[in-house]
Structures are given as structure tokens and as C-alpha cells.
């Protein structure tokens, strides 16, 4: 299974917030760290706030922070939330127009593979993937 850019960026945002916790970090600053579009990263941040992974505060001293401790943020939950409308194959989504769908034997193995992917991610938290906090901070030039 492949992560789309939106989900990849969401994970990078959360990792940055975990490394910088408890400080607020602006979307512009995160975009600059990773050399990404500030506009696109703002959309990612909005979704992370909507899903309850990040909090946002406006204003001069505003920015993003984690909405809950990194130990409680499951990587699997984040990926599920960000990829909600992006099924592995079309027939897992709303499009049921595939000619061979009634007799297709691929649906079950693909569904199992997708579940195994998420089960693996469910074993890790944001805290787990940011254990090298000082090394990450150095790489982010924080």
C-alpha cells in the first residue's frame, strides 16, 4: 500500500509537533522545514485539527500543537483518517462499476493486505516514531 502526499505530509506535521512539543509551530514554518507548499500544508493541518490530532491557535503567537500526548496518537489512526476517501482499489470505494466485480477473487486478498498494513501501523504511536527526538530536531534545524 502506498501513502499519498497528503498522508505523508500529515505524518511529517505530527512528527514536527512531537519534536517541538509543547511549543506552537506554524504551518509556514513546517512547510519551510520540508520545502513544501505552505498552501498545501495548511490544508493538511486543517484536516489534522478536524480529526483531533492537532490543535490550532490563531494570532501572533499562534500555531499548531499536538491535541493529545504523542503516546496516544496511533500512526494507524492517522493514516486511516487521512486516507478515508482513498480506497486501495476502486471497488472498495463507491465505484462498483468494474465488469468482473461479481466474480473477482482479488477483493478478499487485497482487503486482507490492507488490514495487515493498518494492523502494523496500529502497533506504533507518534511517540514511538519520534524517539530520536534530538536527531530529528537537528535534521529539522530546530
Secondary structure, 3 states (H helix, E strand, C coil): CCCCHHHHHHHHHHHHHHHHCCCCECHHHHHHHHCCCHHHHHHHHHHHHHCCCEEEECCCCCEEEECCCHHHCEHHHHHHHHCCCCCCCHHHCCCCCCCCHHHCCHHHHHHHHHHHHHHHHHCCEHHHHCCCHHHHHHHCCC
